[in-house]
Amino acid sequence: MKGNLLRFLYALLPMVECNSANKLVKQEQNTTWNKIVQEEAIEDIEMFAGIEEDDAKDLLKGIHEKIGSLQDKAKVTAVAVTLAFSMVGGISSYILNLKDKLYANEWITAILVSFVIASCFYLIVSGFYSLLTLNSRPKYDFSPKDFVYLEQLSTNEKKKEEKLLMIGTQYKMTTFQNTVLNNYVDCSNNNLRNALISLGIFFSLICLSFTMATNSSNQLEQQSKVLTEQIELIKDLQKEINILQEELKVMQKNLSDLDKSNKDANAGNNSEIEKLNLLLEKSLIDDKEQN
């Protein structure tokens, strides 16, 4: 469990692994150098006394060329970091111009900002370790004192042996330096990798935000369309109700006029009936008088 957490930490923060590894390398480097100063025998260096001088020089040349190879890799990483920074700046500016078309959400905004900051952080660290590699120089080259020391030796065999041991010393110490530089290059590349991953996630979230904003806009348009249709339907119903109310008023007026006409007709009929009754009564009275 602890090993998995440590691997996750090293993947998330490559500079922690790099610094930890280089600390151990430098401790071993200092220990070896102290042994050399105290003229203690070191097996890897003593081996050079038994090989040809040309072979020893070829080995030393190869280890020096490796420094150049590591610096070339650091140059490529530095160029990639510069391009990545330009890309981040350009895309961020473009997105700011399109912010009204993005889906507005506090969580998404916070996550986007976090990944932009993370990518910039990784790019800065990557560039820093690339510069450390580019600014490194061989630390254990021969000095004039070394050649003066060789000239003071009495025999050619002794000179040859000491020279081979000096080459072995330079080879051994330069190997430590190369290991440190190699860790720098790996750290720089791993930070660049993490920066690109962060940018990839950032761009994915931007696409998701555009999609969500489009869907939200479509939903709003659909809801607005439905609401407009409902409002038009209500207006039509209101018109129908107003028409029915007008027709009802006309019908009420007609009924009122009809009722008035019926009342007038009934009044006229009652008057005629009363007249007929009076005539009938009068006729009856006249008949009685004649009898």
C-alpha positions in Angstrom: 0.0 0.0 0.0 2.8 2.4 1.0 4.7 1.5 -2.2 1.6 2.3 -4.4 1.1 5.6 -2.6 4.8 6.4 -3.2 4.6 5.6 -6.9 1.5 7.8 -7.1 3.3 10.6 -5.4 6.3 10.3 -7.7 4.0 10.2 -10.8 2.1 13.3 -9.5 5.2 15.2 -8.4 8.2 13.9 -10.4 10.5 16.5 -8.9 10.1 14.7 -5.5 11.5 11.4 -7.0 14.2 13.3 -8.8 15.4 15.2 -5.8 15.3 12.0 -3.6 17.3 10.0 -6.2 19.8 12.7 -6.8 20.3 13.1 -3.0 21.4 9.5 -2.8 23.6 9.9 -5.9 25.4 12.9 -4.5 25.9 11.2 -1.2 27.6 8.4 -3.0 29.5 10.9 -5.1 30.8 12.7 -2.1 31.8 9.4 -0.4 33.7 8.3 -3.5 35.5 11.7 -3.8 36.5 11.6 -0.2 38.0 8.1 -0.8 39.9 9.4 -3.8 41.3 12.4 -1.8 42.4 10.0 0.9 43.9 7.8 -1.8 41.8 4.8 -0.9 41.5 2.0 -3.4 38.3 2.0 -5.5 37.7 -1.1 -7.6 36.0 0.8 -10.5 39.0 3.1 -10.8 41.7 0.5 -10.2 40.3 -1.4 -13.2 41.5 1.3 -15.6 45.1 0.5 -14.7 44.8 -2.8 -16.6 43.4 -1.4 -19.9 45.0 0.3 -22.9 45.2 4.1 -22.8 43.2 4.5 -26.1 40.4 2.3 -24.7 40.4 4.4 -21.6 40.2 7.6 -23.6 37.3 6.1 -25.7 35.4 5.3 -22.5 36.0 8.8 -21.2 34.9 10.3 -24.6 31.7 8.2 -24.5 30.8 9.4 -21.1 31.4 13.1 -22.1 29.3 12.6 -25.2 26.5 11.4 -23.1 26.4 14.8 -21.4 25.9 16.4 -24.8 23.2 13.9 -25.6 21.4 14.7 -22.3 21.7 18.4 -23.0 20.2 17.9 -26.5 17.2 16.1 -24.9 16.9 19.0 -22.5 16.9 21.5 -25.4 14.0 19.6 -27.1 12.1 19.6 -23.8 12.7 23.4 -23.4 11.4 24.0 -26.9 8.3 21.9 -26.1 7.8 23.8 -22.9 7.9 27.1 -24.7 5.4 25.9 -27.3 3.1 24.6 -24.6 3.2 27.9 -22.8 2.3 29.7 -26.0 -0.5 27.3 -26.6 -1.9 27.7 -23.1 -1.8 31.5 -23.5 -3.4 31.5 -26.9 -6.2 29.1 -26.1 -6.9 30.8 -22.7 -7.3 34.1 -24.6 -9.6 32.5 -27.2 -11.7 30.9 -24.5 -12.1 34.2 -22.6 -13.6 35.7 -25.8 -16.1 32.8 -25.9 -16.9 32.7 -22.2 -20.5 33.6 -22.8 -20.9 30.4 -24.8 -19.6 28.2 -22.0 -21.7 26.5 -19.5 -21.6 28.6 -16.3 -21.0 26.4 -13.3 -18.9 27.1 -10.2 -17.5 23.6 -10.0 -16.6 23.4 -13.6 -15.0 26.8 -13.5 -13.0 25.9 -10.4 -11.8 22.6 -12.0 -10.8 24.4 -15.2 -8.8 27.0 -13.3 -7.1 24.2 -11.3 -6.0 22.3 -14.4 -4.7 25.5 -16.0 -2.7 26.3 -12.9 -1.4 22.7 -12.7 -0.3 22.7 -16.3 1.5 26.0 -15.9 3.2 24.7 -12.7 4.4 21.5 -14.4 5.6 23.5 -17.4 7.6 25.8 -15.1 9.2 22.9 -13.3 9.9 21.1 -16.5 11.7 24.2 -17.9 13.6 24.6 -14.6 15.1 21.1 -14.7 15.8 21.5 -18.5 17.8 24.7 -17.7 19.7 22.8 -14.9 20.7 20.2 -17.5 21.7 22.8 -20.1 23.8 24.8 -17.6 25.8 21.8 -16.4 29.4 21.5 -17.3 32.0 18.7 -16.8 33.3 19.1 -13.2 36.2 16.6 -13.2 38.3 17.5 -16.3 42.1 17.3 -16.0 43.8 20.4 -14.6 47.4 21.6 -15.2 48.3 20.4 -11.7 47.5 16.8 -12.9 49.9 17.0 -15.8 52.6 18.6 -13.5 52.1 15.7 -11.2 52.6 13.2 -14.0 55.8 14.9 -15.2 57.2 14.5 -11.7 57.0 10.7 -11.8 60.2 8.9 -12.5 59.3 6.2 -14.9 57.0 6.0 -18.0 55.2 3.0 -16.6 54.4 4.9 -13.5 53.2 7.9 -15.6 51.0 5.6 -17.7 49.5 3.9 -14.6 48.8 7.2 -12.9 47.3 8.7 -16.1 45.0 5.7 -16.5 44.0 6.1 -12.9 43.3 9.8 -13.5 41.1 8.8 -16.5 39.4 6.2 -14.3 38.7 8.9 -11.6 37.3 11.3 -14.2 35.2 8.5 -15.7 33.8 7.5 -12.3 33.0 11.0 -11.1 31.5 12.0 -14.5 29.3 8.9 -14.3 27.8 10.3 -11.1 27.3 13.7 -12.8 25.6 12.0 -15.8 23.3 10.1 -13.5 22.2 13.4 -11.9 21.7 15.0 -15.3 19.8 12.0 -16.5 17.4 12.3 -13.5 17.0 16.0 -14.4 16.0 15.1 -17.9 13.6 12.4 -16.8 12.1 14.8 -14.3 11.7 17.5 -17.0 10.1 15.0 -19.4 7.7 13.7 -16.7 6.6 17.2 -15.7 6.0 18.0 -19.4 4.0 14.8 -19.6 1.9 15.8 -16.6 1.4 19.3 -18.1 0.1 17.8 -21.4 -2.2 15.5 -19.4 -3.6 18.5 -17.5 -4.1 20.4 -20.7 -5.8 17.4 -22.3 -8.2 17.2 -19.3 -8.7 21.0 -19.5 -9.6 20.9 -23.2 -11.9 17.9 -22.6 -13.7 19.9 -19.9 -14.0 22.9 -22.3 -15.6 20.7 -24.9 -18.0 19.3 -22.2 -18.8 22.9 -21.1 -19.6 23.9 -24.7 -21.8 20.8 -25.1 -23.6 21.5 -21.8 -24.1 25.1 -22.8 -25.5 24.1 -26.2 -27.9 21.6 -24.6 -28.9 24.2 -22.0 -29.5 26.8 -24.7 -31.6 24.3 -26.7 -33.7 23.5 -23.6 -34.2 27.2 -23.0 -35.3 27.7 -26.6 -37.6 24.7 -26.4 -39.1 25.9 -23.1 -39.5 29.4 -24.6 -41.2 28.0 -27.6 -43.6 25.9 -25.5 -44.3 29.0 -23.3 -45.0 31.1 -26.4 -47.4 28.5 -27.7 -49.2 28.4 -24.4 -49.5 32.2 -24.3 -50.9 32.2 -27.8 -53.4 29.5 -26.8 -54.5 31.5 -23.8 -54.9 34.6 -26.0 -57.1 32.6 -28.4 -59.2 31.2 -25.5 -59.6 34.8 -24.2 -60.8 35.9 -27.6 -63.3 33.1 -27.7 -64.5 33.9 -24.2 -64.9 37.6 -25.2 -66.9 36.6 -28.3 -69.1 34.3 -26.2 -69.7 37.0 -23.7 -70.8 39.4 -26.4 -73.1 36.8 -27.9 -74.5 36.2 -24.4 -75.2 39.9 -23.9 -77.0 40.0 -27.3 -79.1 36.9 -26.3 -79.9 38.4 -22.9 -81.0 41.6 -24.6 -83.1 39.7 -27.1 -84.7 37.7 -24.3 -85.3 40.9 -22.4 -87.0 42.5 -25.5 -89.0 39.3 -26.0 -90.2 39.3 -22.4 -91.2 42.9 -22.7 -93.2 42.2 -25.9 -94.9 39.2 -24.2 -95.8 41.4 -21.3 -97.3 44.1 -23.6 -99.2 41.5 -25.6 -100.6 39.9 -22.4 -101.6 43.3 -21.1 -103.5 44.0 -24.4 -105.2 40.6 -24.3 -106.3 41.2 -20.7 -107.8 44.5 -21.7 -109.7 43.0 -24.6 -111.0 40.2 -22.3 -112.2 42.8 -19.7 -114.0 44.7 -22.5 -115.7 41.5 -23.6 -116.7 40.6 -20.1 -118.2 44.1 -19.6 -120.2 43.8 -22.9 -121.3 40.3 -21.9 -122.5 41.6 -18.5 -124.2 44.5 -20.1 -126.0 42.2 -22.6 -127.2 40.0 -19.8 -128.6 42.9 -17.8 -130.4 44.2 -20.9 -132.0 40.8 -21.5 -133.3 40.6 -17.9 -134.9 44.1 -18.2 -136.7 43.1 -21.3 -138.2 40.0 -19.7 
